[in-house]
Amino acid sequence: MLRARREHHAHRARVTGHRAFGTAPARLLQQGGEQALRSAGPVSREWLSAQSWAKREAELKRGTLAHGVADDQHWTLSRIKTVIGRMFHLGYTVQGVAKLLRRHGWSAQIPLRRAVERDEEVIGVWQEKERPRAKPSRRT
């Protein structure tokens, strides 16, 4: 790994013609080893405090129906962004909400249960007969 990093920095110095390219990481590597090159965490601080985060989690556990979403029961990043905006008067972007959730250990989940009306036999027949007509194969 170290050799590859040195070769990369030497190549960049040759390509750009700038001798100082890569000297800061090299200096850090010499002074503190690989640990010095590791991330020190997020660059910006969170806007939500631990107490606010607990409130937000409690609201998400109440479900989408409690927040006026009747069409389906799934949380999307956009809906979570709206809840945060309404509760705390903070404006996160959708990407910011995704980073915030990942930082706190949340991840995308697949629903555990399937619809009661689901008929596996009908689905199998549709996949064999109708799907090829609906989605033709790609020519290569």
Rosetta blueprint (number, residue, H / E / L):
1 M L
2 L H
3 R H
4 A H
5 R H
6 R H
7 E H
8 H H
9 H H
10 A H
11 H H
12 R H
13 A H
14 R H
15 V H
16 T H
17 G L
18 H L
19 R L
20 A L
21 F L
22 G L
23 T H
24 A H
25 P H
26 A H
27 R H
28 L H
29 L H
30 Q H
31 Q H
32 G H
33 G L
34 E H
35 Q H
36 A H
37 L H
38 R L
39 S L
40 A L
41 G L
42 P L
43 V L
44 S L
45 R L
46 E L
47 W L
48 L L
49 S L
50 A H
51 Q H
52 S H
53 W H
54 A H
55 K H
56 R H
57 E H
58 A H
59 E H
60 L H
61 K H
62 R H
63 G L
64 T L
65 L H
66 A H
67 H H
68 G L
69 V L
70 A L
71 D L
72 D L
73 Q L
74 H L
75 W L
76 T L
77 L H
78 S H
79 R H
80 I H
81 K H
82 T H
83 V H
84 I H
85 G H
86 R H
87 M H
88 F H
89 H L
90 L L
91 G L
92 Y L
93 T L
94 V H
95 Q H
96 G H
97 V H
98 A H
99 K H
100 L H
101 L H
102 R H
103 R H
104 H L
105 G L
106 W L
107 S L
108 A L
109 Q L
110 I L
111 P L
112 L L
113 R L
114 R L
115 A L
116 V L
117 E L
118 R L
119 D L
120 E H
121 E H
122 V H
123 I H
124 G H
125 V H
126 W H
127 Q H
128 E H
129 K H
130 E L
131 R H
132 P H
133 R H
134 A H
135 K L
136 P L
137 S L
138 R L
139 R L
140 T L
